[in-house]
Amino acid sequence: MRDRLENLEEKVDELVALCTALDKENKNLRGRETEWQTERRKLLIKNESARNKVEAMISRLKSMESGE
């Protein structure tokens, strides 16, 4: 009986250690996800700005072309 209790205690300790490690990894991953989401938002804004500038250049070129 004592061996079974010691075995169970060992397995519980392993499970607690695993849960602790997984919790740490989860927090790390959530932090990285937040960073990536922030970076993605910034890139989307830059992309929209670049698209607007290119569209404005195309419009100016077309108006210059039709003005000739």
C-alpha positions in Angstrom: 0.0 0.0 0.0 2.8 2.4 0.9 4.5 1.8 -2.5 1.3 2.7 -4.3 0.9 5.9 -2.3 4.5 6.9 -3.0 4.0 6.1 -6.7 0.8 8.2 -6.7 2.6 11.0 -4.9 5.4 10.9 -7.5 2.9 11.1 -10.3 1.0 14.0 -8.7 4.3 15.8 -8.3 5.1 15.2 -12.0 1.7 16.4 -13.0 2.1 19.6 -10.9 5.5 20.2 -12.5 4.0 19.7 -16.0 1.1 22.1 -15.2 3.6 24.7 -14.0 5.7 24.3 -17.2 2.6 24.5 -19.4 1.3 27.5 -17.6 4.7 29.3 -18.1 4.7 28.3 -21.8 1.1 29.5 -22.2 1.9 32.9 -20.7 4.9 33.2 -23.0 2.9 32.3 -26.1 0.1 34.7 -25.2 2.7 37.5 -24.8 4.2 36.7 -28.2 0.7 36.6 -29.7 0.0 40.1 -28.4 3.2 41.3 -29.9 2.4 39.8 -33.3 -1.1 41.3 -33.2 0.3 44.7 -32.5 2.9 44.3 -35.3 0.2 43.1 -37.7 -2.0 46.2 -36.9 1.0 48.5 -37.6 1.8 46.7 -40.9 -1.8 46.9 -42.0 -1.8 50.6 -41.4 1.5 51.0 -43.3 0.1 48.8 -46.1 -3.1 51.0 -46.4 -0.9 54.2 -46.4 1.3 52.8 -49.2 -1.8 51.7 -51.2 -3.3 55.2 -50.9 0.0 56.8 -52.0 0.3 54.4 -55.1 -3.4 55.1 -56.0 -2.8 58.8 -55.7 0.3 58.6 -58.0 -1.6 56.5 -60.5 -4.4 59.2 -60.5 -1.8 62.0 -61.0 -0.2 60.1 -63.9 -3.5 59.5 -65.6 -4.5 63.1 -65.2 -1.1 64.2 -66.6 -1.5 61.7 -69.5 -5.0 62.9 -70.3 -3.8 66.5 -70.1 -1.3 66.2 -72.8 
